[in-house]
Amino acid sequence: MSRSNRLRNIQPTRVVVAMFSTLLFSACSYVPSVTKVPENKLAEYNPKHFSPDSSANDTSTFENEDSLIMKAIFYEQQEDFEKSNYYYDKLYQETGKEEYLFREMGTALFINKKSKNLDKLQSWVDQHPNNVKAKRILLSSYLANKQYDKAKAIGELLIRESGMPIDFELASNPYIMTGEYAKAVELLTQAYNKTFNADILIKITTLLANYIGDVDEAVKRLENHRHLYECNERVCLQLAEIYSKQEKIPELLSLYRDLYKATGNEQYAVKLIEGYVFTKETDKAIAFLTNEYQNDELLYELYLSKKDYKKAQIIAQKVYERGRGPRWLAESAMALYEQAENKDSKPMLDEVVKKFEKAINEGARDGVYLNYYGYTLIDKDIDIARGVDLIKEALAEDPNNTYYLDSLAWGYYKLHHCKEAYQEMKKVVDIEGLEEDEIREHWLHIKKCNKQKGDYIGKNFR
């Protein structure tokens, strides 16, 4: 029990897909870009006429306009949109200039504020029907105010006049808000077909899978994008979520391989290996670790799971020599013993002892290593007293570990301390029973020892 069960097999655990929560839709609004002016240049900046369609020839100004402009821009670039909105509103009320109106409406959207100038913007749009920027702000403002019918009407005008992808995406939002998902997908599809933008595709496929219920169509579109434009991380993660729910493990593994190739992110390589372990395709996992992804610790565990102790020992020794810590020398010692056909070979045992002593001296004092080495010293009659001391050290950290208790009992037996051996072994038998051959063998020897030495304890032997 103490040695043979030490070398652990990797237990196949179900692949757990990292669930990246996808925003099902965003009422994404068009907001004019924030003005960025270096703080030390504000005094020189005098943007009274922001755009060509402002009143460029209108030289009229009120007394504080320059000061208010600088304050509005300063707070905007500081992302204090509450104050910036206040000053843009004041500028608009004083001058009536449309660029101040646009800026006030834009900053109001940033802070989710209902602007009192919404009707004025609608009037301005009616008078200037070709201004796309104003329509975008107006549509977004209607969305923020939950005036979805008006937002839809503006959206129709936008896509008719501009035909730009951003406008198809904007126009889809009021339909999402009102639950008209098929119409939203139609508009978003037109935006996607113009740009092949992955974010738009995510929006489409989320609506298809989660709201319309057409998972097959969502998968079809995601796979098409994947094959045409490689494995965009967000696209492939959404596919992974679907395949995980459908328990389509081969498709999931293919995705993780592509994700690792596309991103170099180790988490996808590890998930791929976990998947191979789950599907009992250990050789594929080993081939991947050998040729595509270097992770010696995982490769070592896989060799252990196959009981290929020779290759495991080579890996452990190599990792130790790279300076990865003395525990790897202890791992090398254990694998060296396990691979030996003749477990009584003196040269092999000498090498195992040499490795373990060096590993322990360098700090590998984990209970697992102390128990394995201690039991070897005891079972092979190399240094029984030293073995008992090592196992006691392991038990100090984990006093109820039945592997360690079994080793200690066997050590006491070898020292002819039959009473102590019985006391420790009984703890093991009470917990583990007598189904395991090695436990049953130890128990029988220790009972016999007690009888022969007159240390018979109790009458209820199993």
Disulfide bonds with the S-S distance in Angstrom:
Cys231-Cys236 1.83
Cys418-Cys449 1.45
